Amino acid sequence: MLKPKRKITRKEIKKDPFLEGIFSLKQHLENKKQQYLKIGGAVIAVILIVFFVNRNSVTNQDEADYGVGIGMVYLNKGDYQNAIMQFQQIVDEYSNTDAGYNATFYIGKIHFDRGNYDLALPHFERFISGSNNDFILSSAYELLSAIYESMDKLNEAISYQKKSINKSISKLGSAFSKLRLAKLYILNKNKELAVKYMDEVIDVHNDNFEIKKEYDFLYGLMEGLS
């Protein structure tokens, strides 16, 4: 005949370290049950918020990229007015996204190509202040350099041209940027630095016709200003 199961007393638990640990844990969980439930609920709430924020961020970025694409269609068709309106809408609605900064650049580029440097300048300055797009940054710095050159502010033009070189993503692009920097040094009466950059480029690209053509032009310019 089976004997009834004997209950373990608190006194016996205290004699057994393992049982005592289990009992203490059980008591702790019972005492802190509501607190742990609140903490668990808060953690789940945070996870859900992060999930929905990230999901919404991805959706916004997709919509912004699509909007920039529409602007590029207008731009490629030569419809500059609608292109600017489309890009400006992206800037207004998604100002601090990659697409928002890219749209800012394209507005500036349209103004620059039409000779409206005063309108282009703030757009390029805003773009470089927040964008990490190395594919465009080099061009933005070079365009800023050209704007300041047109103002006869050669020190500022040189500074931006150096930044354009640093952001260049191709060796050939960097070479042309260095030749443009050499031109600025020539205009700024610093022939020593001009020759340094010119020779640096021609030593690497002496078989490139366009590079040699620009190199010869700069030497002619330098002699003409002597």
C-alpha positions in Angstrom: 0.0 0.0 0.0 1.4 3.4 -1.0 2.2 5.7 1.8 0.9 9.3 1.5 3.5 11.7 0.1 5.1 13.6 3.0 5.3 17.3 2.8 8.8 18.9 3.0 8.9 21.4 5.9 10.5 24.8 5.9 12.9 23.5 8.5 14.0 20.7 6.2 14.5 23.1 3.3 16.8 25.2 5.4 19.0 22.1 6.0 19.3 21.5 2.2 21.2 24.4 0.3 19.8 23.3 -3.0 16.2 23.2 -1.8 16.7 26.4 0.1 17.9 28.1 -3.1 14.8 26.9 -5.1 12.5 28.0 -2.3 14.1 31.4 -2.1 13.8 31.9 -5.9 10.2 30.9 -5.8 9.5 33.3 -3.0 11.4 36.1 -4.9 9.4 35.5 -8.1 6.1 35.5 -6.2 7.0 38.7 -4.4 8.2 40.5 -7.6 5.7 39.0 -10.0 3.9 42.2 -10.8 7.2 44.1 -11.1 8.6 41.6 -13.6 5.3 41.6 -15.6 5.5 45.4 -15.9 9.2 45.2 -17.0 8.4 42.5 -19.5 5.5 44.5 -20.9 7.7 47.5 -21.2 10.4 45.6 -23.1 7.8 44.2 -25.5 6.4 47.7 -26.1 9.8 49.1 -26.9 10.5 46.2 -29.3 7.2 46.9 -31.1 7.8 50.6 -31.3 11.3 50.1 -32.8 9.9 47.6 -35.3 7.2 50.0 -36.5 9.5 53.0 -36.5 12.0 51.1 -38.6 9.3 49.8 -40.9 7.9 53.3 -41.4 11.4 54.7 -42.0 12.0 52.1 -44.8 8.7 53.0 -46.3 9.4 56.7 -46.2 12.8 56.2 -47.8 11.3 54.1 -50.6 8.7 56.8 -51.2 11.4 59.5 -51.2 13.6 57.6 -53.6 10.7 57.1 -55.9 10.0 60.8 -55.8 13.6 61.6 -56.7 13.3 59.2 -59.6 10.3 61.2 -60.9 12.3 64.4 -60.6 15.1 62.8 -62.6 12.7 61.9 -65.4 11.7 65.6 -65.7 15.3 66.6 -65.6 16.4 64.2 -68.3 13.5 65.5 -70.5 14.7 69.1 -70.0 11.6 70.0 -68.0 13.5 72.0 -65.4 10.5 73.8 -63.8 8.7 70.5 -63.0 12.0 68.9 -62.0 12.7 71.7 -59.4 9.1 71.4 -58.1 9.4 67.7 -57.7 12.8 67.8 -56.0 11.6 70.6 -53.7 8.6 68.5 -52.7 11.0 65.7 -51.6 13.2 68.2 -49.7 10.1 69.6 -47.9 8.7 66.2 -47.0 11.9 64.1 -46.5 14.5 66.8 -45.7 16.9 64.8 -43.6 16.9 61.6 -45.6 19.4 60.6 -48.3 16.8 61.3 -50.9 16.1 64.7 -49.4 19.8 65.7 -49.6 20.1 64.3 -53.1 17.1 66.3 -54.2 18.7 69.4 -52.8 21.8 68.7 -54.8 19.8 68.3 -58.1 18.0 71.6 -57.5 21.4 73.3 -57.0 22.7 71.6 -60.2 19.8 72.9 -62.3 20.4 76.4 -61.1 24.2 76.1 -61.6 23.8 74.8 -65.2 21.5 77.8 -65.9 24.1 80.2 -64.6 22.1 81.1 -61.4 25.0 80.6 -59.1 23.5 82.6 -56.3 20.5 80.3 -56.3 22.6 77.2 -56.5 25.0 78.0 -53.7 22.7 77.4 -50.7 21.5 74.1 -52.1 25.1 72.8 -52.5 26.0 74.0 -49.0 23.0 72.2 -47.5 23.9 69.1 -49.4 27.5 68.9 -48.1 26.3 69.7 -44.6 24.4 66.4 -44.2 25.0 64.0 -47.1 27.2 61.0 -47.0 26.8 60.2 -50.7 30.4 60.0 -52.0 29.1 59.5 -55.5 27.8 63.1 -55.5 29.9 64.8 -52.8 33.0 65.2 -55.0 30.8 67.0 -57.7 29.2 69.2 -55.1 32.5 70.4 -53.7 33.8 71.0 -57.3 30.7 73.0 -58.2 31.1 75.1 -55.0 34.7 75.7 -56.0 33.6 76.9 -59.4 31.0 79.3 -57.8 33.6 80.8 -55.5 36.1 81.1 -58.4 33.4 83.1 -60.3 33.3 85.4 -57.2 37.1 85.8 -57.3 37.3 84.2 -53.9 40.2 81.9 -54.8 41.1 80.7 -51.3 37.6 79.4 -50.8 37.6 77.9 -54.3 40.9 76.1 -53.5 39.6 74.8 -50.2 36.5 73.2 -51.8 38.5 71.8 -54.7 40.8 70.0 -52.3 37.7 68.5 -50.7 36.5 67.4 -54.1 39.8 65.5 -54.6 39.5 63.8 -51.3 35.9 62.6 -52.1 36.7 61.5 -55.6 35.8 57.8 -56.2 38.0 57.3 -59.4 41.6 57.8 -60.2 40.7 59.6 -63.5 38.2 61.8 -61.7 40.8 62.7 -59.1 43.3 63.5 -61.8 41.0 66.1 -63.5 40.2 67.5 -60.1 43.9 68.0 -59.4 44.4 69.8 -62.7 41.5 72.1 -61.8 43.2 72.7 -58.4 46.4 73.5 -60.3 44.5 76.1 -62.4 43.2 77.7 -59.2 46.8 77.9 -57.9 47.9 79.5 -61.1 45.2 82.1 -60.8 46.1 82.6 -57.2 49.8 83.3 -58.2 51.1 80.1 -56.6 53.0 78.5 -59.5 55.0 76.1 -57.3 51.9 74.3 -56.0 50.3 74.4 -59.5 53.3 72.6 -61.1 53.4 70.1 -58.2 49.8 69.0 -58.9 50.3 69.1 -62.7 53.4 67.0 -62.7 51.8 64.6 -60.2 48.9 64.0 -62.6 51.0 63.7 -65.8 53.4 61.2 -64.3 50.5 58.8 -63.8 48.3 59.6 -66.9 50.8 60.6 -69.6 49.1 58.3 -72.1 45.7 60.0 -71.6 45.0 62.5 -74.4 42.5 64.6 -72.5 44.9 64.8 -69.5 47.8 65.9 -71.7 45.6 68.4 -73.5 44.6 70.0 -70.1 48.2 69.8 -68.9 49.5 71.7 -71.9 46.7 74.3 -71.6 47.6 75.0 -67.9 51.3 75.4 -68.8 50.3 77.9 -71.5 48.0 79.7 -69.0 50.9 79.9 -66.5 53.3 81.4 -69.0 50.7 83.8 -70.2 50.2 85.1 -66.7 53.9 85.5 -66.0 
